[in-house]
Amino acid sequence: MSASHLQAAYEPRRWSHLPLERPLPEIARNATETLETQREKRRTLMEVSNPSICN
C-alpha cells in the first residue's frame, strides 16, 4: 500500500462516524510498536534459551 492510500484511509471525514478517541495513525503506530516489541521479546527469549541459534 502506498503512502497516498494510507493518507486517504486516515481522512477524518471518512471515519467521522467511528467513536475514536485517538487519531487512526496513532493507533496504527501503537499497533506496529506492539508487534515490534513482541518480536524483540521473542528474539531475546530465543537468545537466552538457545544462544547457538542467534549467532
C-alpha positions as CSV (number, residue, x, y, z in Angstrom):
1,M,0.0,0.0,0.0
2,S,1.3,3.4,-1.0
3,A,1.5,6.4,1.3
4,S,-1.3,8.1,-0.6
5,H,-3.6,5.1,0.1
6,L,-2.8,5.3,3.8
7,Q,-3.3,9.0,3.8
8,A,-6.7,8.5,2.2
9,A,-7.6,5.9,4.8
10,Y,-6.9,8.4,7.6
11,E,-9.1,11.2,6.2
12,P,-11.1,12.4,9.2
13,R,-14.4,12.8,7.3
14,R,-14.3,9.2,6.2
15,W,-14.0,8.0,9.8
16,S,-16.1,10.7,11.5
17,H,-18.9,8.1,12.3
18,L,-16.4,6.0,14.3
19,P,-16.2,6.8,18.1
20,L,-12.4,7.0,18.2
21,E,-10.6,8.9,21.0
22,R,-7.3,8.8,19.2
23,P,-6.5,9.5,15.5
24,L,-6.1,6.4,13.4
25,P,-2.4,7.0,12.5
26,E,-1.6,7.0,16.2
27,I,-3.5,3.7,16.7
28,A,-1.7,2.2,13.8
29,R,1.7,3.3,15.1
30,N,0.9,1.9,18.5
31,A,-0.1,-1.5,17.0
32,T,3.2,-1.5,15.0
33,E,5.2,-0.7,18.1
34,T,3.5,-3.6,19.9
35,L,4.3,-6.0,17.2
36,E,8.0,-4.9,17.1
37,T,8.2,-5.2,20.9
38,Q,6.7,-8.8,20.8
39,R,9.3,-9.7,18.1
40,E,12.1,-8.3,20.2
41,K,11.0,-10.2,23.3
42,R,10.8,-13.4,21.2
43,R,14.3,-12.9,19.8
44,T,15.6,-12.2,23.3
45,L,13.9,-15.3,24.7
46,M,15.4,-17.4,21.9
47,E,18.9,-16.0,22.5
48,V,18.6,-16.8,26.2
49,S,17.2,-20.3,25.8
50,N,19.4,-21.3,22.9
51,P,22.3,-19.0,22.1
52,S,23.6,-21.1,19.2
53,I,20.5,-20.1,17.0
54,C,21.2,-16.4,17.0
55,N,25.0,-16.1,16.5
